Amino acid sequence: MSVLPNNMLRYRKFISFMLKYWHSDLFRSTASQVTNNKEGQENEDFDQTPEELVEDLKRMGPTYIKLGQLLSTRPDLLPDAYLQELATLQDDVPPISYKEVHHIVEEELGTRISKAFGSFEEKPLASASIGQVHYATLRSGQPVAVKVQRPGIRLKFLEDLDTLRELAGLAVKHTEMARRYSFDQVLEELRRILLQELDYNREAKNLETLGQNLKKYRHLVVPQPINDYCTGKVLTMEYIQGKKITSLSPLKQLEVDYSPLADELVQAYLQQIIIDGFVHADPHPGNVQFTANDKIALIDLGMVAKFTLQMQEYILQLLISISTTNGSETANILLKMSKYDELADIEIFQKTISDLIMDSEHSTAKDLQTGRLLIQLNRLAAECGIHLPVEINILGKILLNMDQLVAILDPDFDLKKAIQKHVQKIMRTKAYEELKPENFFSMLLESKKLAENMPERLNKISENLANNELKIHVDAIDEKRVTDGFQKVANRITLGLIIAATIIGAAMLMQVPSEFNIFGYPGLAIILFVLAAGGGIILSYIIIFKDES
């Protein structure tokens, strides 16, 4: 690794941050709360206050602000006071000046703001680490929200991510904990997600895709982009008037039954995860708006997760086993999708997973259990030397946020029962998807190839049979190793018999008078005894110390 002088400031900044928090009580609490009970920890005094942590992240720059935003959605790790303060990073970042916004919009759209928009509010609706949102109207009068990317943000992200990549590489090389939790792989996944979030053209396509996938849900809204006013750094989309779902008052919750809305939200996310393989991956309360007409708007599609067909199958099986509190099946499914070697502690993993699943049997939404459970599974797997795919960690984060949202709408909502209820419908839909014409034609092509090649292959087999040339190769055992083993056994039995015969012969010679004596005994008998003893000692040494276990 080469540390260039112009990188020294970033290295020093990161290392000083880690030195401050690595040995703090807060870090130790964070490390333990994943698997331990949180009770009794909320009132604990830590070395650093919540405000101090937030200010430190702000000083570190936009990359670390983004990491702080992600951390604010993890109630399984931090006390409430820290979560509440970190949540301010989602909308309490100092805005860029309107002069800069004006310049970026005109440069990106290639026209004057006054020509593109009927009105454009100078004060932003929200300001985040990557960009900020302004209210505007088109020339047609349609209200829109315009998201403008901060100038130079991409370069800052790349510099910080490169620094983290080098330091993660060092950590993986020199520390067992970093290797066990694959810090380098986690960082690469974070890098991919963040760089995608910087591309507003991609986010516009994500809005269109999610809107199309969820169009059947009456109470869910996804703002659609105005493509003529979208570029890589400017995103113009439909304006939806709403407020954070966390602002729902307790009185409103008593007056209105929101359990059907919570059920529809859960069903929509199950569809995204298991059927579509395209998921709104950052549904924290700031990105889920509650509209005036009691609908839920999913905004900010910069961060999405994509699951392959095989991963969708695994996740479906995993969610079913968790929802039915089947601990052993949960462990088996996790093992099927994971990577591990002979050093992995499979028995401990299976036992711990089963106990954990059984303990979560009667949890409800207010317990924030389902998402935390998946994150706990990921940690336990790492401790046992098992590497779960990164998709499980992403799924855990999504479900952890879902637990928060559902707990606000209906604290007694049972997510596990909801999963069980929707499983049959999901499986029917998935089976129908697999019967689409494109899948049928693919299977038809494979069948055609098989039919074309079958006569030739059968002809070769029958010809080899007729000529007595058919050979079947079974790669089951190493014949040479087995033969060598038998030969070694035979040699040692033979040598043992020779040594025994030598001892018996020497004993018999002891009774025969001889002129050649050693220590007063017949010399030939003594020589045979010494040879037999030497051979026995050598054979014992080879067996004990040289043989493979």
GUGU-669135 format. One record per residue (C-alpha): x, y negated, z. Coordinates in steps of 0.2 Angstrom, whole numbers, padded with zeros to 4 digits, always signed. Layout:
XYZ...
This chain:
+0000+0000+0000+0006-0017-0005+0001-0032+0006+0003-0048-0005+0006-0065+0004-0011-0072-0003-0020-0057+0005-0012-0060+0022-0026-0072+0029-0040-0059+0025-0030-0045+0033-0026-0056+0049-0045-0061+0049-0051-0043+0049-0038-0036+0061-0041-0050+0074-0060-0046+0073-0057-0027+0076-0045-0030+0090-0058-0041+0098-0072-0028+0097-0064-0011+0096-0061-0009+0115-0076-0019+0120-0091-0012+0130-0102-0017+0116-0092-0005+0104-0092+0009+0116-0111+0007+0119-0114+0007+0100-0104+0023+0098-0113+0032+0111-0131+0026+0108-0133+0036+0092-0135+0052+0102-0138+0046+0119-0154+0039+0127-0155+0020+0126-0165+0018+0143-0156+0008+0155-0144+0000+0143-0154-0016+0138-0149-0026+0153-0131-0021+0153-0119-0036+0151-0106-0035+0137-0090-0043+0134-0097-0053+0119-0113-0062+0119-0125-0060+0104-0122-0077+0098-0103-0075+0099-0105-0059+0088-0116-0069+0075-0104-0083+0075-0089-0072+0072-0097-0063+0057-0102-0080+0050-0083-0086+0051-0078-0069+0043-0088-0074+0027-0102-0068+0016-0097-0050+0015-0097-0048+0034-0113-0058+0035-0121-0045+0023-0114-0031+0035-0122-0040+0049-0139-0040+0040-0138-0022+0038-0133-0020+0056-0148-0030+0062-0159-0016+0055-0151-0003+0067-0161-0003+0084-0153+0015+0087-0136+0006+0089-0137-0011+0097-0147-0018+0111-0162-0029+0107-0154-0046+0111-0140-0042+0098-0153-0036+0085-0163-0052+0087-0148-0063+0085-0141-0053+0070-0158-0055+0062-0155-0073+0060-0142-0069+0047-0156-0064+0036-0163-0082+0034-0153-0093+0045-0137-0096+0033-0132-0114+0029-0140-0118+0012-0129-0124-0003-0133-0142-0008-0147-0145-0021-0133-0153-0032-0125-0136-0034-0141-0127-0036-0146-0140-0050-0130-0137-0059-0131-0118-0058-0149-0117-0064-0146-0128-0079-0130-0120-0083-0137-0102-0082-0154-0106-0091-0145-0118-0104-0158-0131-0102-0163-0145-0090-0173-0141-0075-0186-0154-0079-0188-0145-0096-0189-0128-0089-0200-0131-0074-0214-0142-0070-0208-0145-0052-0193-0138-0042-0192-0140-0023-0175-0147-0017-0177-0139+0000-0175-0120-0001-0188-0108+0006-0175-0096+0012-0156-0096+0012-0146-0079+0013-0128-0074+0011-0129-0070-0007-0141-0084-0013-0156-0095-0009-0174-0096-0014-0183-0112-0020-0201-0114-0024-0205-0121-0041-0219-0121-0054-0217-0117-0073-0223-0130-0086-0239-0119-0087-0242-0123-0068-0239-0105-0062-0230-0105-0045-0214-0096-0045-0199-0092-0033-0182-0095-0040-0167-0086-0032-0150-0095-0036-0134-0086-0032-0121-0095-0022-0106-0101-0032-0090-0090-0031-0099-0077-0021-0094-0062-0032-0075-0066-0031-0077-0068-0012-0086-0051-0011-0072-0042-0021-0058-0049-0011-0066-0044+0005-0071-0027-0001-0053-0024-0008-0046-0028+0009-0058-0016+0018-0054-0003+0005-0035-0004+0009-0038-0004+0027-0051+0011+0026-0038+0021+0016-0025+0018+0030-0038+0023+0043-0042+0039+0034-0024+0043+0032-0019+0041+0050-0034+0044+0061-0045+0059+0063-0061+0049+0067-0060+0040+0050-0057+0056+0041-0071+0065+0049-0084+0051+0045-0076+0048+0028-0074+0029+0030-0067+0027+0012-0082+0036+0004-0094+0026+0014-0085+0010+0009-0086+0014-0009-0105+0017-0008-0106+0000+0001-0096-0008-0013-0107-0001-0026-0123-0007-0018-0117-0024-0014-0110-0027-0032-0127-0021-0039-0135-0034-0028-0125-0048-0036-0132-0044-0053-0149-0053-0054-0153-0046-0071-0152-0029-0063-0164-0035-0049-0176-0041-0062-0177-0023-0070-0179-0016-0052-0194-0027-0049-0202-0021-0065-0198-0003-0062-0205-0003-0044-0220-0013-0049-0224+0000-0062-0221+0015-0050-0232+0007-0036-0246+0000-0047-0259+0012-0040-0258+0006-0022-0271-0007-0020-0263-0015-0004-0245-0016-0010-0238-0030-0021-0221-0032-0030-0218-0049-0037-0214-0047-0056-0199-0057-0064-0202-0071-0077-0189-0064-0089-0187-0079-0100-0180-0088-0084-0169-0074-0078-0150-0073-0079-0136-0064-0070-0136-0078-0057-0154-0085-0058-0169-0074-0054-0187-0082-0057-0201-0072-0051-0220-0073-0046-0222-0083-0030-0231-0073-0016-0236-0083-0001-0234-0073+0014-0224-0071+0031-0213-0059+0039-0223-0043+0044-0215-0045+0061-0225-0062+0063-0241-0052+0065-0249-0057+0081-0254-0045+0094-0272-0052+0094-0273-0049+0075-0267-0031+0078-0282-0029+0090-0294-0037+0078-0290-0027+0063-0286-0008+0061-0270-0008+0051-0267+0011+0051-0274+0014+0033-0261+0001+0028-0247+0009+0037-0253+0026+0029-0252+0018+0012-0235+0011+0015-0228+0028+0020-0236+0037+0006-0229+0024-0006-0211+0027+0001-0213+0045+0000-0218+0044-0018-0202+0033-0021-0191+0045-0012-0197+0062-0018-0206+0059-0035-0198+0043-0043-0181+0045-0036-0180+0026-0036-0182+0017-0019-0183+0000-0011-0168+0003+0000-0168-0012+0011-0186-0013+0018-0181-0023+0034-0194-0035+0041-0187-0050+0031-0190-0041+0014-0208-0035+0018-0220-0049+0018-0238-0049+0025-0249-0059+0013-0264-0070+0017-0276-0056+0010-0269-0042+0021-0258-0035+0008-0239-0030+0009-0227-0038-0003-0210-0029-0006-0197-0042-0011-0179-0043-0014-0175-0028-0025-0156-0031-0025-0153-0015-0015-0161+0001-0022-0157+0019-0020-0158+0032-0033-0159+0051-0030-0156+0065-0042-0169+0078-0045-0159+0091-0035-0158+0078-0020-0176+0075-0021-0179+0094-0019-0168+0094-0004-0176+0079+0004-0193+0086+0001-0188+0102+0010-0179+0092+0024-0194+0081+0027-0206+0096+0028-0195+0105+0040-0193+0090+0051-0212+0086+0051-0216+0104+0056-0202+0103+0070-0193+0118+0062-0176+0115+0069-0167+0131+0061-0174+0127+0044-0168+0109+0045-0151+0115+0049-0151+0127+0035-0157+0114+0022-0143+0102+0028-0130+0115+0026-0136+0119+0008-0133+0101+0003-0117+0098+0012-0099+0102+0010-0089+0111+0023-0074+0123+0025-0071+0138+0037-0066+0126+0051-0083+0119+0052-0093+0124+0068-0109+0131+0060-0116+0139+0076-0114+0123+0086-0122+0113+0072-0137+0124+0070-0140+0125+0089-0138+0106+0091-0149+0102+0076-0163+0114+0082-0163+0107+0100-0164+0089+0093-0178+0093+0081-0188+0101+0095-0185+0086+0107-0193+0075+0094-0209+0085+0092-0221+0072+0100-0213+0056+0095-0224+0041+0087-0220+0026+0077-0216+0015+0093-0202+0027+0097-0193+0023+0081-0188+0041+0080-0188+0048+0062-0175+0037+0054-0164+0037+0070-0166+0056+0069-0158+0057+0052-0144+0046+0058-0141+0057+0073-0141+0072+0061-0127+0064+0051-0117+0060+0066-0118+0078+0073-0114+0085+0056-0098+0075+0056-0093+0080+0073-0095+0099+0067-0084+0096+0052-0099+0096+0040-0100+0082+0027-0118+0077+0023-0121+0068+0006-0122+0049+0008-0140+0050+0002-0145+0056+0019-0137+0041+0028-0146+0030+0015-0163+0039+0018-0160+0037+0037-0158+0019+0035-0174+0017+0025-0184+0028+0037-0177+0018+0052-0184+0002+0044-0200+0011+0040-0202+0016+0058-0200-0003+0063-0214-0008+0050-0226+0006+0054-0224+0002+0073-0229-0016+0070-0245-0010+0060-0249+0004+0071-0238+0008+0086-0247+0025+0088-0245+0030+0070-0237+0048+0068-0225+0048+0054-0223+0067+0055-0241+0070+0053-0242+0058+0039-0228+0067+0030-0237+0084+0032-0253+0076+0026-0246+0069+0010-0234+0084+0006-0247+0094-0004-0252+0080-0014-0233+0075-0017-0229+0093-0022-0244+0094-0034-0238+0078-0042-0220+0084-0043-0226+0100-0052-0236+0090-0064-0220+0079-0067-0210+0095-0071-0224+0099-0084-0221+0084-0094-0218+0086-0113-0200+0082-0112-0197+0095-0099-0207+0108-0109-0197+0104-0125-0180+0106-0116-0186+0123-0109-0192+0127-0127-0175+0123-0134-0166+0134-0121-0178+0148-0126-0174+0146-0144-0155+0147-0141-0158+0163-0131-0168+0170-0144-0155+0166-0158-0141+0173-0148-0149+0189-0141-0148+0200-0157-0130+0197-0159-0126+0200-0141-0136+0216-0140-0127+0222-0156-0110+0219-0148-0116+0228-0132-0123+0244-0141-0107+0244-0153-0095+0244-0138-0106+0258-0130-0105+0269-0145-0086+0267-0146-0084+0270-0128-0076+0252-0126-0089+0244-0114-0079+0237-0099-0087+0229-0084-0076+0218-0074-0080+0216-0055-0070+0203-0046-0074+0210-0029-0057+0214-0021-0039+0212-0024-0034+0230-0029-0015+0227-0028-0017+0220-0010-0027+0235-0005-0015+0247-0013+0000+0239-0005-0009+0240+0012-0012+0259+0010+0006+0261+0005+0012+0251+0021+0001+0262+0032+0008+0278+0024+0026+0272+0026+0024+0269+0044+0015+0285+0048+0030+0294+0039+0042+0284+0049+0033+0287+0065+0033+0306+0062+0052+0305+0058+0056+0296+0074+0045+0309+0084+0054+0323+0075+0071+0315+0080+0066+0314+0098+0060+0332+0099+0076+0338+0090+0087+0328+0102+0078+0335+0117+0081+0353+0110+0099+0350+0107+0101+0344+0125+0100+0363+0129+0114+0368+0117+0132+0368+0124+0144+0357+0114+0162+0352+0115+0157+0334+0109+0150+0325+0124+0145+0307+0127+0143+0303+0146+0143+0321+0149+0128+0325+0138+0129+0333+0120+0135+0319+0109+0124+0324+0094+0108+0324+0105+0113+0306+0112+0116+0299+0094+0099+0306+0089+0090+0298+0104+0098+0281+0101+0093+0282+0082+0075+0286+0087+0074+0272+0100+0081+0259+0088+0069+0265+0074+0054+0264+0087+0060+0246+0093+0061+0240+0075+0044+0247+0070+0036+0239+0085+0043+0222+0082+0037+0223+0063+0020+0228+0068+0018+0215+0082+0027+0200+0075+0027+0202+0056+0011+0209+0051-0003+0197+0045-0018+0196+0057
